[in-house]
Amino acid sequence: MRRRALLTSLSAAAVVGLAGCSRSDADEERTPEGTEPTTTTETDATAAAPASVTLADRRLVRSNRDTTDELVSVVGTARNDGESALADLSAVARFLNADGEEVGTADAELNELAPGKRWQFSLVFPGSGEKARSVERYRLRIDAGE
């Protein structure tokens, strides 16, 4: 069951793009609120969005809540609002507990993202059950290479 949930989460990543170069950074911290059983909505973003990348529809998602198979991941969409393609994109989530201590990381990469295109990513926390329940917040960073 845990493997199926992990594979389902990973299949949400989409690959789109064309060749080009640029540099872009986005860094933010998100804190969940609400009690919906499978998805936790966040507020209080603390990062400024870079000129050419917009982070949209990002959230902390929980599945199998309150079980030994509970999983948590950050899912979202990065959109290239610039006029040039972005190369070597990376998304890194740092998962934090209630004390703000890092309890795990996850990352994903994309070779290229054309202007106006979107990248849907899913960053799955490397633990399950009690470890996944310890995740209260996350920091998300999106980078593009030269």
N, CA, C and O atoms as CSV, one atom per row, in Angstrom:
chain,resi,resn,atom,element,x,y,z
A,1,MET,N,N,0.824,-1.191,0.000
A,1,MET,CA,C,0.000,0.000,0.000
A,1,MET,C,C,0.872,1.260,0.000
A,1,MET,O,O,0.582,2.204,-0.735
A,2,ARG,N,N,1.932,1.288,0.811
A,2,ARG,CA,C,2.817,2.440,0.869
A,2,ARG,C,C,3.493,2.654,-0.476
A,2,ARG,O,O,3.637,3.792,-0.922
A,3,ARG,N,N,3.909,1.576,-1.125
A,3,ARG,CA,C,4.559,1.678,-2.427
A,3,ARG,C,C,3.603,2.278,-3.449
A,3,ARG,O,O,4.002,3.125,-4.248
A,4,ARG,N,N,2.349,1.849,-3.431
A,4,ARG,CA,C,1.359,2.364,-4.373
A,4,ARG,C,C,1.161,3.868,-4.155
A,4,ARG,O,O,1.085,4.624,-5.124
A,5,ALA,N,N,1.076,4.311,-2.889
A,5,ALA,CA,C,0.891,5.733,-2.599
A,5,ALA,C,C,2.101,6.534,-3.059
A,5,ALA,O,O,1.948,7.631,-3.596
A,6,LEU,N,N,3.299,6.003,-2.855
A,6,LEU,CA,C,4.512,6.670,-3.290
A,6,LEU,C,C,4.546,6.787,-4.806
A,6,LEU,O,O,4.851,7.855,-5.339
A,7,LEU,N,N,4.234,5.696,-5.508
A,7,LEU,CA,C,4.232,5.726,-6.968
A,7,LEU,C,C,3.186,6.688,-7.508
A,7,LEU,O,O,3.419,7.357,-8.515
A,8,THR,N,N,2.045,6.761,-6.853
A,8,THR,CA,C,1.008,7.693,-7.266
A,8,THR,C,C,1.494,9.124,-7.112
A,8,THR,O,O,1.266,9.955,-7.992
A,9,SER,N,N,2.165,9.422,-5.995
A,9,SER,CA,C,2.691,10.764,-5.768
A,9,SER,C,C,3.738,11.129,-6.801
A,9,SER,O,O,3.743,12.247,-7.317
A,10,LEU,N,N,4.621,10.195,-7.104
A,10,LEU,CA,C,5.693,10.471,-8.050
A,10,LEU,C,C,5.182,10.643,-9.464
A,10,LEU,O,O,5.783,11.376,-10.250
A,11,SER,N,N,4.091,9.987,-9.806
A,11,SER,CA,C,3.585,10.083,-11.167
A,11,SER,C,C,3.002,11.450,-11.472
A,11,SER,O,O,2.706,11.746,-12.629
A,12,ALA,N,N,2.829,12.296,-10.452
A,12,ALA,CA,C,2.273,13.630,-10.672
A,12,ALA,C,C,3.270,14.579,-11.333
A,12,ALA,O,O,2.876,15.640,-11.816
A,13,ALA,N,N,4.552,14.219,-11.363
A,13,ALA,CA,C,5.560,15.097,-11.961
A,13,ALA,C,C,5.438,15.084,-13.478
A,13,ALA,O,O,5.333,14.018,-14.085
A,14,ALA,N,N,5.452,16.255,-14.085
A,14,ALA,CA,C,5.353,16.345,-15.547
A,14,ALA,C,C,6.635,16.948,-16.089
A,14,ALA,O,O,7.247,17.798,-15.443
A,15,VAL,N,N,7.042,16.513,-17.265
A,15,VAL,CA,C,8.256,17.020,-17.882
A,15,VAL,C,C,7.868,17.788,-19.134
A,15,VAL,O,O,7.276,17.231,-20.058
A,16,VAL,N,N,8.208,19.079,-19.157
A,16,VAL,CA,C,7.962,19.917,-20.323
A,16,VAL,C,C,9.152,20.820,-20.529
A,16,VAL,O,O,9.917,21.038,-19.589
A,17,GLY,N,N,9.345,21.368,-21.746
A,17,GLY,CA,C,10.378,22.363,-21.925
A,17,GLY,C,C,11.115,22.301,-23.233
A,17,GLY,O,O,11.002,21.341,-23.995
A,18,LEU,N,N,11.892,23.371,-23.483
A,18,LEU,CA,C,12.759,23.502,-24.648
A,18,LEU,C,C,14.110,24.014,-24.179
A,18,LEU,O,O,14.271,24.333,-23.002
A,19,ALA,N,N,15.098,24.099,-25.093
A,19,ALA,CA,C,16.454,24.517,-24.739
A,19,ALA,C,C,16.505,25.990,-24.384
A,19,ALA,O,O,15.647,26.763,-24.813
A,20,GLY,N,N,17.513,26.391,-23.597
A,20,GLY,CA,C,17.746,27.777,-23.236
A,20,GLY,C,C,18.462,27.871,-21.921
A,20,GLY,O,O,18.674,26.858,-21.254
A,21,CYS,N,N,18.845,29.090,-21.527
A,21,CYS,CA,C,19.563,29.295,-20.277
A,21,CYS,C,C,19.030,30.533,-19.577
A,21,CYS,O,O,18.606,31.495,-20.217
A,22,SER,N,N,19.061,30.491,-18.257
A,22,SER,CA,C,18.681,31.613,-17.410
A,22,SER,C,C,19.001,31.230,-15.986
A,22,SER,O,O,19.438,30.103,-15.750
A,23,ARG,N,N,18.805,32.110,-15.028
A,23,ARG,CA,C,19.024,31.811,-13.617
A,23,ARG,C,C,17.814,32.306,-12.854
A,23,ARG,O,O,17.339,33.420,-13.080
A,24,SER,N,N,17.317,31.483,-11.955
A,24,SER,CA,C,16.146,31.864,-11.182
A,24,SER,C,C,16.174,31.147,-9.839
A,24,SER,O,O,16.520,29.968,-9.776
A,25,ASP,N,N,15.816,31.845,-8.766
A,25,ASP,CA,C,15.761,31.243,-7.433
A,25,ASP,C,C,14.447,31.622,-6.767
A,25,ASP,O,O,13.966,32.746,-6.912
A,26,ALA,N,N,13.880,30.686,-6.047
A,26,ALA,CA,C,12.714,30.966,-5.209
A,26,ALA,C,C,12.907,30.171,-3.928
A,26,ALA,O,O,13.250,28.990,-3.980
A,27,ASP,N,N,12.691,30.797,-2.787
A,27,ASP,CA,C,12.865,30.118,-1.506
A,27,ASP,C,C,11.725,30.571,-0.612
A,27,ASP,O,O,11.488,31.771,-0.468
A,28,GLU,N,N,11.033,29.646,-0.025
A,28,GLU,CA,C,9.921,30.022,0.821
A,28,GLU,C,C,9.709,29.010,1.915
A,28,GLU,O,O,10.127,27.857,1.807
A,29,GLU,N,N,9.054,29.453,2.972
A,29,GLU,CA,C,8.654,28.561,4.057
A,29,GLU,C,C,7.143,28.602,4.130
A,29,GLU,O,O,6.537,29.672,4.070
A,30,ARG,N,N,6.542,27.439,4.260
A,30,ARG,CA,C,5.087,27.345,4.305
A,30,ARG,C,C,4.676,26.631,5.587
A,30,ARG,O,O,5.333,25.674,5.996
A,31,THR,N,N,3.609,27.077,6.219
A,31,THR,CA,C,3.094,26.478,7.443
A,31,THR,C,C,1.669,26.018,7.211
A,31,THR,O,O,0.848,26.807,6.743
A,32,PRO,N,N,1.340,24.754,7.525
A,32,PRO,CA,C,-0.013,24.256,7.263
A,32,PRO,C,C,-1.039,24.790,8.256
A,32,PRO,O,O,-0.707,25.157,9.383
A,33,GLU,N,N,-2.273,24.822,7.817
A,33,GLU,CA,C,-3.408,25.111,8.684
A,33,GLU,C,C,-4.568,24.261,8.199
A,33,GLU,O,O,-4.511,23.723,7.093
A,34,GLY,N,N,-5.604,24.128,8.984
A,34,GLY,CA,C,-6.771,23.358,8.563
A,34,GLY,C,C,-6.675,21.895,8.959
A,34,GLY,O,O,-5.648,21.450,9.470
A,35,THR,N,N,-7.740,21.154,8.723
A,35,THR,CA,C,-7.794,19.777,9.187
A,35,THR,C,C,-8.319,18.810,8.146
A,35,THR,O,O,-8.737,17.707,8.498
A,36,GLU,N,N,-8.311,19.181,6.891
A,36,GLU,CA,C,-8.787,18.291,5.831
A,36,GLU,C,C,-7.992,16.991,5.874
A,36,GLU,O,O,-6.773,17.043,6.036
A,37,PRO,N,N,-8.629,15.821,5.737
A,37,PRO,CA,C,-7.973,14.551,6.013
A,37,PRO,C,C,-6.828,14.157,5.086
A,37,PRO,O,O,-5.959,13.397,5.512
A,38,THR,N,N,-6.779,14.631,3.846
A,38,THR,CA,C,-5.686,14.202,2.978
A,38,THR,C,C,-4.788,15.336,2.525
A,38,THR,O,O,-3.642,15.083,2.152
A,39,THR,N,N,-5.251,16.559,2.540
A,39,THR,CA,C,-4.441,17.684,2.093
A,39,THR,C,C,-4.475,18.769,3.153
A,39,THR,O,O,-5.540,19.100,3.672
A,40,THR,N,N,-3.313,19.324,3.477
A,40,THR,CA,C,-3.237,20.428,4.410
A,40,THR,C,C,-2.921,21.692,3.624
A,40,THR,O,O,-1.939,21.728,2.883
A,41,THR,N,N,-3.730,22.715,3.774
A,41,THR,CA,C,-3.528,23.977,3.063
A,41,THR,C,C,-2.580,24.844,3.865
A,41,THR,O,O,-2.643,24.866,5.094
A,42,GLU,N,N,-1.699,25.559,3.179
A,42,GLU,CA,C,-0.734,26.400,3.870
A,42,GLU,C,C,-0.965,27.879,3.631
A,42,GLU,O,O,-1.625,28.282,2.674
A,43,THR,N,N,-0.399,28.684,4.538
A,43,THR,CA,C,-0.386,30.136,4.406
A,43,THR,C,C,0.992,30.624,4.819
A,43,THR,O,O,1.876,29.820,5.114
A,44,ASP,N,N,1.177,31.925,4.841
A,44,ASP,CA,C,2.394,32.562,5.348
A,44,ASP,C,C,3.649,32.249,4.531
A,44,ASP,O,O,4.671,31.872,5.103
A,45,ALA,N,N,3.592,32.396,3.226
A,45,ALA,CA,C,4.789,32.254,2.402
A,45,ALA,C,C,5.755,33.373,2.762
A,45,ALA,O,O,5.338,34.515,2.956
A,46,THR,N,N,7.044,33.054,2.851
A,46,THR,CA,C,8.014,34.062,3.268
A,46,THR,C,C,9.037,34.397,2.194
A,46,THR,O,O,9.989,35.121,2.484
A,47,ALA,N,N,8.888,33.909,0.973
A,47,ALA,CA,C,9.887,34.175,-0.048
A,47,ALA,C,C,9.354,35.092,-1.124
A,47,ALA,O,O,8.163,35.106,-1.436
A,48,ALA,N,N,10.271,35.852,-1.677
A,48,ALA,CA,C,9.929,36.649,-2.847
A,48,ALA,C,C,10.096,35.761,-4.075
A,48,ALA,O,O,11.091,35.047,-4.200
A,49,ALA,N,N,9.138,35.807,-4.963
A,49,ALA,CA,C,9.224,35.013,-6.185
A,49,ALA,C,C,10.234,35.660,-7.128
A,49,ALA,O,O,10.279,36.885,-7.237
A,50,PRO,N,N,11.045,34.851,-7.810
A,50,PRO,CA,C,11.987,35.418,-8.775
A,50,PRO,C,C,11.231,35.984,-9.973
A,50,PRO,O,O,10.054,35.688,-10.177
A,51,ALA,N,N,11.919,36.795,-10.752
A,51,ALA,CA,C,11.281,37.481,-11.869
A,51,ALA,C,C,10.651,36.531,-12.880
A,51,ALA,O,O,9.568,36.817,-13.392
A,52,SER,N,N,11.299,35.410,-13.179
A,52,SER,CA,C,10.796,34.574,-14.269
A,52,SER,C,C,10.065,33.311,-13.831
A,52,SER,O,O,9.493,32.626,-14.679
A,53,VAL,N,N,10.059,32.973,-12.534
A,53,VAL,CA,C,9.384,31.753,-12.075
A,53,VAL,C,C,8.294,32.115,-11.075
A,53,VAL,O,O,8.525,32.863,-10.125
A,54,THR,N,N,7.106,31.572,-11.306
A,54,THR,CA,C,6.004,31.727,-10.366
A,54,THR,C,C,5.726,30.369,-9.747
A,54,THR,O,O,5.542,29.384,-10.461
A,55,LEU,N,N,5.695,30.314,-8.422
A,55,LEU,CA,C,5.286,29.100,-7.718
A,55,LEU,C,C,3.797,29.189,-7.495
A,55,LEU,O,O,3.307,30.128,-6.867
A,56,ALA,N,N,3.074,28.208,-8.011
A,56,ALA,CA,C,1.613,28.224,-7.905
A,56,ALA,C,C,1.130,26.892,-7.363
A,56,ALA,O,O,1.780,25.863,-7.552
A,57,ASP,N,N,0.013,26.911,-6.702
A,57,ASP,CA,C,-0.656,25.668,-6.313
A,57,ASP,C,C,0.233,24.750,-5.479
A,57,ASP,O,O,0.154,23.531,-5.628
A,58,ARG,N,N,1.073,25.298,-4.612
A,58,ARG,CA,C,1.930,24.459,-3.779
A,58,ARG,C,C,1.257,24.203,-2.443
A,58,ARG,O,O,0.600,25.074,-1.872
A,59,ARG,N,N,1.444,22.963,-1.956
A,59,ARG,CA,C,0.809,22.595,-0.698
A,59,ARG,C,C,1.462,21.350,-0.119
A,59,ARG,O,O,2.138,20.596,-0.819
A,60,LEU,N,N,1.245,21.156,1.164
A,60,LEU,CA,C,1.675,19.962,1.865
A,60,LEU,C,C,0.527,18.971,1.804
A,60,LEU,O,O,-0.594,19.292,2.198
A,61,VAL,N,N,0.797,17.768,1.312
A,61,VAL,CA,C,-0.241,16.753,1.128
A,61,VAL,C,C,0.058,15.566,2.032
A,61,VAL,O,O,1.189,15.086,2.090
A,62,ARG,N,N,-0.963,15.100,2.733
A,62,ARG,CA,C,-0.841,13.912,3.578
A,62,ARG,C,C,-1.774,12.838,3.046
A,62,ARG,O,O,-2.892,13.126,2.619
A,63,SER,N,N,-1.305,11.601,3.075
A,63,SER,CA,C,-2.166,10.471,2.726
A,63,SER,C,C,-2.034,9.422,3.820
A,63,SER,O,O,-1.040,9.387,4.545
A,64,ASN,N,N,-3.034,8.578,3.930
A,64,ASN,CA,C,-3.065,7.528,4.956
A,64,ASN,C,C,-2.881,8.115,6.358
A,64,ASN,O,O,-2.174,7.556,7.196
A,65,ARG,N,N,-3.527,9.241,6.585
A,65,ARG,CA,C,-3.389,9.982,7.848
A,65,ARG,C,C,-3.633,9.086,9.063
A,65,ARG,O,O,-4.557,8.272,9.083
A,66,ASP,N,N,-2.773,9.260,10.080
A,66,ASP,CA,C,-2.872,8.566,11.370
A,66,ASP,C,C,-2.721,7.050,11.270
A,66,ASP,O,O,-3.284,6.315,12.081
A,67,THR,N,N,-1.965,6.580,10.279
A,67,THR,CA,C,-1.656,5.159,10.157
A,67,THR,C,C,-0.145,4.997,10.093
A,67,THR,O,O,0.588,5.981,9.993
A,68,THR,N,N,0.318,3.752,10.151
A,68,THR,CA,C,1.757,3.495,10.004
A,68,THR,C,C,2.221,3.744,8.579
A,68,THR,O,O,3.424,3.808,8.327
A,69,ASP,N,N,1.282,3.889,7.631
A,69,ASP,CA,C,1.615,4.156,6.227
A,69,ASP,C,C,1.446,5.624,5.853
A,69,ASP,O,O,1.481,5.961,4.670
A,70,GLU,N,N,1.263,6.504,6.836
A,70,GLU,CA,C,1.074,7.920,6.521
A,70,GLU,C,C,2.265,8.437,5.727
A,70,GLU,O,O,3.417,8.161,6.061
A,71,LEU,N,N,1.974,9.189,4.677
A,71,LEU,CA,C,2.992,9.818,3.834
A,71,LEU,C,C,2.719,11.313,3.783
A,71,LEU,O,O,1.580,11.752,3.944
A,72,VAL,N,N,3.764,12.087,3.560
A,72,VAL,CA,C,3.630,13.523,3.399
A,72,VAL,C,C,4.518,13.952,2.240
A,72,VAL,O,O,5.622,13.435,2.067
A,73,SER,N,N,4.033,14.894,1.456
A,73,SER,CA,C,4.815,15.401,0.328
A,73,SER,C,C,4.432,16.848,0.057
A,73,SER,O,O,3.370,17.320,0.462
A,74,VAL,N,N,5.324,17.533,-0.636
A,74,VAL,CA,C,5.050,18.881,-1.116
A,74,VAL,C,C,4.778,18.736,-2.604
A,74,VAL,O,O,5.616,18.226,-3.347
A,75,VAL,N,N,3.616,19.182,-3.035
A,75,VAL,CA,C,3.278,19.166,-4.457
A,75,VAL,C,C,3.034,20.601,-4.896
A,75,VAL,O,O,2.550,21.428,-4.123
A,76,GLY,N,N,3.372,20.883,-6.137
A,76,GLY,CA,C,3.165,22.236,-6.624
A,76,GLY,C,C,3.463,22.349,-8.096
A,76,GLY,O,O,3.735,21.367,-8.788
A,77,THR,N,N,3.403,23.579,-8.547
A,77,THR,CA,C,3.650,23.888,-9.943
A,77,THR,C,C,4.553,25.110,-10.017
A,77,THR,O,O,4.305,26.120,-9.357
A,78,ALA,N,N,5.600,25.010,-10.825
A,78,ALA,CA,C,6.459,26.152,-11.139
A,78,ALA,C,C,6.167,26.539,-12.583
A,78,ALA,O,O,6.126,25.677,-13.461
A,79,ARG,N,N,5.964,27.822,-12.831
A,79,ARG,CA,C,5.659,28.300,-14.172
A,79,ARG,C,C,6.731,29.285,-14.618
A,79,ARG,O,O,7.118,30.173,-13.860
A,80,ASN,N,N,7.206,29.129,-15.840
A,80,ASN,CA,C,8.192,30.040,-16.411
A,80,ASN,C,C,7.447,31.219,-17.028
A,80,ASN,O,O,6.837,31.087,-18.089
A,81,ASP,N,N,7.500,32.372,-16.361
A,81,ASP,CA,C,6.850,33.580,-16.854
A,81,ASP,C,C,7.808,34.461,-17.645
A,81,ASP,O,O,7.429,35.537,-18.105
A,82,GLY,N,N,9.048,34.007,-17.803
A,82,GLY,CA,C,10.035,34.788,-18.535
A,82,GLY,C,C,9.914,34.592,-20.038
A,82,GLY,O,O,9.048,33.863,-20.521
A,83,GLU,N,N,10.802,35.260,-20.765
A,83,GLU,CA,C,10.814,35.181,-22.221
A,83,GLU,C,C,11.827,34.175,-22.744
A,83,GLU,O,O,11.877,33.930,-23.949
A,84,SER,N,N,12.641,33.584,-21.862
A,84,SER,CA,C,13.640,32.587,-22.259
A,84,SER,C,C,13.367,31.281,-21.543
A,84,SER,O,O,12.762,31.243,-20.471
A,85,ALA,N,N,13.831,30.216,-22.167
A,85,ALA,CA,C,13.725,28.899,-21.533
A,85,ALA,C,C,14.642,28.844,-20.319
A,85,ALA,O,O,15.689,29.490,-20.294
A,86,LEU,N,N,14.248,28.075,-19.320
A,86,LEU,CA,C,15.060,27.848,-18.127
A,86,LEU,C,C,15.650,26.451,-18.211
A,86,LEU,O,O,14.954,25.498,-18.563
A,87,ALA,N,N,16.928,26.327,-17.889
A,87,ALA,CA,C,17.610,25.036,-17.948
A,87,ALA,C,C,17.957,24.556,-16.552
A,87,ALA,O,O,18.169,25.353,-15.638
A,88,ASP,N,N,18.011,23.230,-16.401
A,88,ASP,CA,C,18.479,22.594,-15.167
A,88,ASP,C,C,17.730,23.089,-13.923
A,88,ASP,O,O,18.345,23.558,-12.966
A,89,LEU,N,N,16.414,22.979,-13.949
A,89,LEU,CA,C,15.621,23.354,-12.783
A,89,LEU,C,C,15.736,22.290,-11.709
A,89,LEU,O,O,15.845,21.100,-12.002
A,90,SER,N,N,15.709,22.736,-10.452
A,90,SER,CA,C,15.653,21.814,-9.326
A,90,SER,C,C,14.670,22.365,-8.301
A,90,SER,O,O,14.571,23.574,-8.091
A,91,ALA,N,N,13.957,21.458,-7.676
A,91,ALA,CA,C,13.041,21.799,-6.588
A,91,ALA,C,C,13.501,21.008,-5.370
A,91,ALA,O,O,13.684,19.794,-5.454
A,92,VAL,N,N,13.688,21.682,-4.245
A,92,VAL,CA,C,14.129,21.037,-3.011
A,92,VAL,C,C,13.183,21.434,-1.886
A,92,VAL,O,O,12.963,22.620,-1.640
A,93,ALA,N,N,12.631,20.444,-1.210
A,93,ALA,CA,C,11.800,20.678,-0.027
A,93,ALA,C,C,12.579,20.225,1.195
A,93,ALA,O,O,13.113,19.116,1.231
A,94,ARG,N,N,12.638,21.088,2.187
A,94,ARG,CA,C,13.223,20.753,3.487
A,94,ARG,C,C,12.051,20.674,4.458
A,94,ARG,O,O,11.387,21.674,4.734
A,95,PHE,N,N,11.809,19.478,4.969
A,95,PHE,CA,C,10.676,19.231,5.861
A,95,PHE,C,C,11.085,19.551,7.292
A,95,PHE,O,O,12.149,19.129,7.746
A,96,LEU,N,N,10.235,20.303,8.010
A,96,LEU,CA,C,10.546,20.776,9.352
A,96,LEU,C,C,9.512,20.277,10.352
A,96,LEU,O,O,8.336,20.118,10.022
A,97,ASN,N,N,9.971,20.029,11.594
A,97,ASN,CA,C,9.044,19.642,12.658
A,97,ASN,C,C,8.508,20.907,13.337
A,97,ASN,O,O,8.791,22.019,12.889
A,98,ALA,N,N,7.742,20.742,14.406
A,98,ALA,CA,C,7.126,21.877,15.093
A,98,ALA,C,C,8.151,22.835,15.684
A,98,ALA,O,O,7.858,24.017,15.858
A,99,ASP,N,N,9.355,22.343,15.998
A,99,ASP,CA,C,10.422,23.187,16.547
A,99,ASP,C,C,11.236,23.867,15.456
A,99,ASP,O,O,12.181,24.595,15.761
A,100,GLY,N,N,10.893,23.649,14.196
A,100,GLY,CA,C,11.635,24.244,13.086
A,100,GLY,C,C,12.882,23.471,12.714
A,100,GLY,O,O,13.688,23.949,11.916
A,101,GLU,N,N,13.057,22.285,13.275
A,101,GLU,CA,C,14.227,21.464,12.961
A,101,GLU,C,C,13.957,20.652,11.694
A,101,GLU,O,O,12.858,20.134,11.497
A,102,GLU,N,N,14.974,20.548,10.840
A,102,GLU,CA,C,14.845,19.768,9.622
A,102,GLU,C,C,14.793,18.283,9.955
A,102,GLU,O,O,15.649,17.773,10.677
A,103,VAL,N,N,13.779,17.585,9.423
A,103,VAL,CA,C,13.619,16.150,9.672
A,103,VAL,C,C,13.745,15.329,8.393
A,103,VAL,O,O,13.645,14.103,8.437
A,104,GLY,N,N,13.962,15.989,7.252
A,104,GLY,CA,C,14.147,15.279,5.992
A,104,GLY,C,C,14.119,16.236,4.821
A,104,GLY,O,O,13.678,17.378,4.940
A,105,THR,N,N,14.606,15.743,3.669
A,105,THR,CA,C,14.578,16.535,2.443
A,105,THR,C,C,14.144,15.661,1.275
A,105,THR,O,O,14.230,14.434,1.331
A,106,ALA,N,N,13.684,16.307,0.233
A,106,ALA,CA,C,13.344,15.619,-1.014
A,106,ALA,C,C,13.610,16.595,-2.150
A,106,ALA,O,O,13.488,17.808,-1.980
A,107,ASP,N,N,13.978,16.052,-3.318
A,107,ASP,CA,C,14.243,16.935,-4.451
A,107,ASP,C,C,13.803,16.305,-5.760
A,107,ASP,O,O,13.571,15.099,-5.849
A,108,ALA,N,N,13.695,17.152,-6.772
A,108,ALA,CA,C,13.347,16.723,-8.126
A,108,ALA,C,C,14.064,17.660,-9.087
A,108,ALA,O,O,14.399,18.791,-8.735
A,109,GLU,N,N,14.297,17.177,-10.305
A,109,GLU,CA,C,14.985,17.983,-11.312
A,109,GLU,C,C,14.236,17.943,-12.627
A,109,GLU,O,O,13.519,16.989,-12.927
A,110,LEU,N,N,14.417,19.002,-13.408
A,110,LEU,CA,C,13.844,19.105,-14.748
A,110,LEU,C,C,14.905,19.716,-15.645
A,110,LEU,O,O,15.517,20.721,-15.285
A,111,ASN,N,N,15.129,19.119,-16.811
A,111,ASN,CA,C,16.177,19.611,-17.716
A,111,ASN,C,C,15.890,21.003,-18.249
A,111,ASN,O,O,16.765,21.867,-18.204
A,112,GLU,N,N,14.685,21.242,-18.753
A,112,GLU,CA,C,14.377,22.526,-19.364
A,112,GLU,C,C,12.898,22.864,-19.207
A,112,GLU,O,O,12.041,21.981,-19.160
A,113,LEU,N,N,12.620,24.173,-19.127
A,113,LEU,CA,C,11.250,24.647,-19.034
A,113,LEU,C,C,11.099,25.851,-19.953
A,113,LEU,O,O,11.702,26.899,-19.720
A,114,ALA,N,N,10.290,25.697,-20.998
A,114,ALA,CA,C,10.088,26.744,-22.001
A,114,ALA,C,C,9.256,27.894,-21.424
A,114,ALA,O,O,8.522,27.704,-20.454
A,115,PRO,N,N,9.370,29.075,-22.015
A,115,PRO,CA,C,8.552,30.207,-21.573
A,115,PRO,C,C,7.063,29.860,-21.627
A,115,PRO,O,O,6.588,29.273,-22.599
A,116,GLY,N,N,6.339,30.228,-20.581
A,116,GLY,CA,C,4.905,29.980,-20.520
A,116,GLY,C,C,4.519,28.569,-20.110
A,116,GLY,O,O,3.334,28.298,-19.917
A,117,LYS,N,N,5.472,27.668,-19.973
A,117,LYS,CA,C,5.179,26.276,-19.606
A,117,LYS,C,C,5.227,26.101,-18.096
A,117,LYS,O,O,5.782,26.924,-17.368
A,118,ARG,N,N,4.621,24.990,-17.646
A,118,ARG,CA,C,4.540,24.655,-16.220
A,118,ARG,C,C,5.267,23.347,-15.935
A,118,ARG,O,O,5.359,22.462,-16.787
A,119,TRP,N,N,5.780,23.252,-14.707
A,119,TRP,CA,C,6.393,22.021,-14.202
A,119,TRP,C,C,5.647,21.634,-12.938
A,119,TRP,O,O,5.687,22.355,-11.941
A,120,GLN,N,N,4.973,20.511,-12.978
A,120,GLN,CA,C,4.294,19.990,-11.798
A,120,GLN,C,C,5.256,19.033,-11.094
A,120,GLN,O,O,5.780,18.107,-11.712
A,121,PHE,N,N,5.487,19.261,-9.797
A,121,PHE,CA,C,6.423,18.424,-9.047
A,121,PHE,C,C,5.769,17.871,-7.793
A,121,PHE,O,O,4.811,18.437,-7.268
A,122,SER,N,N,6.309,16.753,-7.326
A,122,SER,CA,C,5.887,16.119,-6.088
A,122,SER,C,C,7.145,15.686,-5.351
A,122,SER,O,O,7.908,14.859,-5.851
A,123,LEU,N,N,7.360,16.238,-4.174
A,123,LEU,CA,C,8.547,15.970,-3.370
A,123,LEU,C,C,8.112,15.186,-2.142
A,123,LEU,O,O,7.497,15.742,-1.232
A,124,VAL,N,N,8.427,13.904,-2.113
A,124,VAL,CA,C,7.925,12.987,-1.091
A,124,VAL,C,C,8.908,12.906,0.079
A,124,VAL,O,O,10.093,12.630,-0.111
A,125,PHE,N,N,8.403,13.148,1.282
A,125,PHE,CA,C,9.189,13.026,2.505
A,125,PHE,C,C,9.729,11.596,2.607
A,125,PHE,O,O,9.006,10.648,2.303
A,126,PRO,N,N,10.994,11.424,3.032
A,126,PRO,CA,C,11.612,10.092,3.022
A,126,PRO,C,C,11.201,9.150,4.151
A,126,PRO,O,O,11.798,8.082,4.288
A,127,GLY,N,N,10.224,9.496,4.948
A,127,GLY,CA,C,9.768,8.603,6.018
A,127,GLY,C,C,8.262,8.448,5.971
A,127,GLY,O,O,7.579,9.126,5.202
A,128,SER,N,N,7.750,7.554,6.796
A,128,SER,CA,C,6.301,7.334,6.847
A,128,SER,C,C,5.865,7.204,8.305
A,128,SER,O,O,6.688,7.222,9.221
A,129,GLY,N,N,4.550,7.072,8.500
A,129,GLY,CA,C,4.014,6.872,9.839
A,129,GLY,C,C,4.329,8.014,10.781
A,129,GLY,O,O,4.077,9.177,10.467
A,130,GLU,N,N,4.884,7.681,11.941
A,130,GLU,CA,C,5.183,8.677,12.965
A,130,GLU,C,C,6.156,9.738,12.455
A,130,GLU,O,O,6.001,10.917,12.772
A,131,LYS,N,N,7.153,9.337,11.671
A,131,LYS,CA,C,8.108,10.303,11.114
A,131,LYS,C,C,7.392,11.310,10.227
A,131,LYS,O,O,7.664,12.508,10.309
A,132,ALA,N,N,6.476,10.839,9.376
A,132,ALA,CA,C,5.726,11.739,8.498
A,132,ALA,C,C,4.825,12.666,9.319
A,132,ALA,O,O,4.659,13.835,8.970
A,133,ARG,N,N,4.248,12.156,10.401
A,133,ARG,CA,C,3.389,12.989,11.247
A,133,ARG,C,C,4.165,14.116,11.918
A,133,ARG,O,O,3.571,15.125,12.297
A,134,SER,N,N,5.481,13.966,12.073
A,134,SER,CA,C,6.280,15.003,12.718
A,134,SER,C,C,6.457,16.242,11.832
A,134,SER,O,O,6.860,17.298,12.320
A,135,VAL,N,N,6.162,16.120,10.551
A,135,VAL,CA,C,6.328,17.248,9.629
A,135,VAL,C,C,5.211,18.267,9.864
A,135,VAL,O,O,4.028,17.949,9.743
A,136,GLU,N,N,5.609,19.502,10.202
A,136,GLU,CA,C,4.662,20.592,10.437
A,136,GLU,C,C,4.746,21.669,9.366
A,136,GLU,O,O,3.742,22.300,9.038
A,137,ARG,N,N,5.950,21.882,8.817
A,137,ARG,CA,C,6.191,22.944,7.839
A,137,ARG,C,C,7.201,22.457,6.824
A,137,ARG,O,O,7.744,21.357,6.933
A,138,TYR,N,N,7.440,23.293,5.844
A,138,TYR,CA,C,8.504,22.996,4.893
A,138,TYR,C,C,9.073,24.284,4.329
A,138,TYR,O,O,8.442,25.340,4.378
A,139,ARG,N,N,10.264,24.173,3.799
A,139,ARG,CA,C,10.891,25.237,3.024
A,139,ARG,C,C,11.059,24.691,1.623
A,139,ARG,O,O,11.520,23.564,1.439
A,140,LEU,N,N,10.692,25.475,0.647
A,140,LEU,CA,C,10.763,25.051,-0.745
A,140,LEU,C,C,11.667,25.988,-1.505
A,140,LEU,O,O,11.552,27.208,-1.387
A,141,ARG,N,N,12.567,25.421,-2.285
A,141,ARG,CA,C,13.484,26.218,-3.099
A,141,ARG,C,C,13.448,25.698,-4.530
A,141,ARG,O,O,13.546,24.494,-4.769
A,142,ILE,N,N,13.306,26.620,-5.478
A,142,ILE,CA,C,13.358,26.311,-6.899
A,142,ILE,C,C,14.549,27.067,-7.473
A,142,ILE,O,O,14.662,28.278,-7.283
A,143,ASP,N,N,15.438,26.367,-8.173
A,143,ASP,CA,C,16.606,26.974,-8.813
A,143,ASP,C,C,16.621,26.611,-10.285
A,143,ASP,O,O,16.096,25.574,-10.690
A,144,ALA,N,N,17.235,27.485,-11.083
A,144,ALA,CA,C,17.483,27.192,-12.489
A,144,ALA,C,C,18.970,27.460,-12.742
A,144,ALA,O,O,19.524,28.447,-12.259
A,145,GLY,N,N,19.604,26.567,-13.503
A,145,GLY,CA,C,21.038,26.681,-13.784
A,145,GLY,C,C,21.345,27.747,-14.803
A,145,GLY,O,O,20.468,28.445,-15.312
A,146,GLU,N,N,22.608,27.838,-15.073
A,146,GLU,CA,C,23.099,28.805,-16.063
A,146,GLU,C,C,22.864,28.308,-17.466
A,146,GLU,O,O,23.213,28.991,-18.429
